[in-house]
Amino acid sequence: MSQHSATLHWQRGTAAFVDNAYSRLHEIHFDGGLVLRASSSPHVVKVPYSDPTAADPEEMFVAALASCHMLWFLSLAATAGWVVDSYQDAAVGTMAVGEQGRAWVSQVTLHPAVQFCGPPPSLAELHALHHQAHAQCFIANSVRTDVRCEPVLS
């Protein structure tokens, strides 16, 4: 199989560090050249040590699941002969405390709203496409999180 990489870069600057009063802002360099500003979530580490304008790991996790699902859905729809005009997903991840007292993303709910050109698939066919996309998604197959899909019907 293939390998995928991301390189993180963080620098302390002038912060003392051992008092935990340092910036969590960092950069993620992806193998295709994209550089993303990232930080801890302000729900976990308070501002100013977190940057709420940067992507946090929990958001990126939710986005990775939603993106992977979408890419599989588009491929499956094309193979089945349905023309997709647009796809939008307002995915939401929910944090919980697990059995051992550790926080984790316990659920991700996808809300894909798909617009088709021409006759759309039936509701049963739409749900089957989403079910197949979920089954094929590399990211969903890689996690213990309960990943749910609740399509938005227009």
Secondary structure, 3 states (H helix, E strand, C coil): CCCCCEEEECCCCCCCCCCCCCCCCEEEEECCCCEEEECCCCCCCCCCCCCCCCECHHHHHHHHHHHHHHHHHHHHHHHHCCEEEEEEECCEEEEEECCCCCEEEEEEEECEEEEEECCCCCHHHHHHHHHHHHHHCCCHHHCCCEEEECCECC
